[in-house]
Amino acid sequence: MAFLKTILIILLVYYLLKILVKWFGPKLFSYAAKKTEERFRENFGGFNNQQHTHEEKIGDVIIDKKPPKRNASSKKVGEYIEFEELD
């Protein structure tokens, strides 16, 4: 009889948790999404403000120069040795 009582308690807890997750799951998910969005805005929200700190007038021309590219292939790696097969 104790075995059936244990099985019944386990099933009751399982279905109770299943119902609670169905009711409160979407609320918990939206809360977690809202908190994640707030943290994201705190960490990365400053980038937009930095770009627009100086007001640009209509007709202004802004030229941003790119740094010159360095050729990676100009590095001397070593000598090339061609091998021939001997019979």
C-alpha positions in Angstrom: 0.0 0.0 0.0 2.9 2.4 0.7 4.2 1.8 -2.8 0.9 2.9 -4.4 0.8 5.9 -2.1 4.3 6.9 -3.2 3.5 6.5 -6.9 0.3 8.6 -6.4 2.3 11.4 -4.7 4.9 11.4 -7.5 2.1 11.6 -10.2 0.3 14.3 -8.2 3.5 16.4 -7.9 4.3 15.8 -11.6 0.9 17.0 -12.8 0.9 19.9 -10.4 4.3 21.1 -11.7 3.0 20.6 -15.3 0.0 22.9 -14.6 2.1 25.5 -12.8 4.6 25.6 -15.7 1.7 26.0 -18.2 0.3 29.0 -16.2 3.5 30.7 -15.1 5.9 29.6 -17.8 5.1 32.4 -20.3 5.3 35.0 -17.5 8.7 33.8 -16.4 9.9 33.7 -20.0 8.7 37.3 -20.7 10.3 38.4 -17.4 13.6 36.8 -18.4 13.5 38.3 -21.9 12.8 41.8 -20.4 15.7 41.5 -18.0 18.1 40.3 -20.8 17.0 43.2 -22.9 17.7 45.7 -20.1 21.1 44.3 -19.6 21.8 44.4 -23.3 20.7 48.1 -23.4 22.9 48.9 -20.4 26.0 47.3 -21.9 25.6 48.3 -25.6 23.3 51.3 -25.5 26.2 53.7 -25.3 27.4 53.0 -28.9 24.5 54.9 -30.5 25.0 57.9 -28.3 28.7 58.1 -29.1 28.1 58.3 -32.8 25.6 61.1 -32.6 27.3 63.4 -30.1 28.2 66.0 -32.7 25.4 67.3 -34.8 26.0 67.2 -38.5 24.5 70.0 -40.6 22.8 69.3 -43.9 25.4 69.7 -46.7 28.5 69.0 -44.5 31.0 66.6 -46.1 32.8 64.2 -43.7 35.7 62.2 -44.9 36.9 59.4 -42.8 40.3 58.1 -43.9 41.0 54.4 -43.6 44.3 53.2 -42.3 46.6 51.8 -45.1 46.4 48.1 -45.4 49.5 46.0 -44.8 50.2 43.1 -47.1 50.4 39.9 -45.1 52.1 38.2 -48.1 55.1 40.5 -47.9 56.4 38.6 -44.9 59.3 36.4 -45.8 58.4 32.9 -44.7 61.4 31.0 -45.9 63.0 29.6 -49.0 61.2 27.3 -51.5 63.1 24.1 -52.2 62.0 22.0 -55.1 62.7 18.3 -54.7 63.3 15.9 -57.5 62.8 12.2 -57.4 65.8 10.1 -58.0 65.6 6.6 -59.5 
